[in-house]
Amino acid sequence: MSRERRRMRGRVAIVGAAESDELGKLPHKSALALHAEAARNALADAGLRKEDVDGVFSAGLWMAAETAEYMGLRPRYIDGTQIGGCSFIAHVEHAMAALDAGLCDVALITHGESGASRVGMPGTRFGHDSIRLQFEGPFGLFGPPTGYALAAARHMHEFGTTSEQLAELAVSTRRWAQLNPRAMMRDPLTVDDVLSSRMISWPLHLLDCCLVTDGGGAIVLVRAERAADFPKPPVWVLGTGECASHVHVHQMPDFARWDAAAVAARLAFEMAGVTHADIDVAEFYDAFTIVPVMGLEAAGFCKPGEGGAFVAGGRTAPGGAFPMNTNGGGLSYTHTGMYGMFTLIEAVRQLRGECGARQVAGAKTAICHGLGGMFSASATLICGTERP
Amino acid sequence: MADFKGFTPVPLPETAPYWAAARRHVLELPYCTACGAFHYYPRATCPHCLSSALEWRRVSGRGRLHTFTVVHRGPRDFPLGTPYVLAVVELDEGPRLMTNLVGVPADPAAVRIGMPVEVTFVDLSDAVALPHFRPVESAS
């Protein structure tokens, strides 16, 4: 299996990446409009026309076909895989397979979400006979913070992870945001600011939680043989992995360890044939401060339980030994609800050397590591500047 | 708790016996006679082996607090008010379930992961009761 996976590295490349025109609070734009804006910008970045797209990959609370319809596309390959915020990273794996099999030639992955303004967002689909509203809702599981707090508390109990360590991650991430003109939160932030912010769901404070914004993003992929024919240097897909272990948080196999993420990352490293030391820049999904801590452990950048110490001391900040969430992350740049697309866009920009003040010098290999649901799913991409 | 309607579960065919037992203030779970394991939440097929050879068995109602959070920002009109303790309990029989920890202050200093707990039911209406958990008195 490992050999079969290894065969896939470098078979496709990302040749276009962009956000929507605006990010932030956008009550004048619907979720589908944000998809379309981002798609237009990513295609322009790739020097492609709408008519060139024949594969559409998208996740939302509606059918991917509706997203395609809105953009006036008639794809011959369509994938609406929805495993939460990391869906778009999983779509890279799916697009790779479809492109390699010749089922499409230009793969467009789009994201658009009116997470803050809720314009054109379908309502909740949970009925009172759903598993969620029978076995979780009646006890006050309320939005993501309450679910993630259950894992944070168990992680603290088993490993001694501290609120101060989690706060340091938020502070380091804010320092990156201060270098990104598109980041929403750019004021200076201290550990004390995080610890004194309002408690949302112990042990998570307000500033342990991501932003809630509106925005979109898109990327474009093609097969290797065409990848050099585009305006910007190709970003090669070296390794991918995905895994889903549950949906409802009470079904989480181990509240202190993110099983799905360990699988996704192992698969991606296996395919890429690179080591952890080869990673120059990391984009780890940070819906809450505890998420990248557990993600780094699961992906093998440190041992289980050592994530808190790993992110302390500014290690992930600008100038630190492990540049991570260089756009300012979901904590300080933007978080529309399904953040995974933005890890992809930032990795592409870092590898192209387009990041200005926040550029990680000489970045050749990047990892995007995504979260879906309540530690339910994960998807990983390892990408690089050099074709293997 | 008469105003608990927004949080009132509506059973599915495979979960109806669970809620019927809860209404009698009894905690019952599906037990698979093919592989010999309980599971939760109730399914029509065993998630361990996919067998349909399930029977309902009363469980001890005792377990340990596996993890928890003290929720300060919760749903509007939630009957416990804020803050409240949202908890995951691991039953002595193995499965974990989501619940509220009651009978203790909603304060992380008063709650300890690993503490022994036992089920206590709260009636939402004549038709529905929810399993909550409370600490087991250490003297007992």
Interface residues (C-beta under 8 A of the other chain):
Chain A: G127 H128 D129 I131 L133 Q134 F135 E136 G137 P138 F139 G140 L141 F142 P145 T146 A149 L150 A151 A152 A153 R154 H157 R198 M199 I200 S201 W202 P203 L204 H248 V249 H250 Q251 F255
Chain B: F4 F7 T8 P9 V10 P11 L12 T15 W19 Y40 Y41 H66 T67 F68 T69 V70 V71 H72 R73 G74 P75 F78 L80 P83 Y84 L86 A87 V88 R96 L97 M98 T99 N100 P108 I113 G114 L124 L130
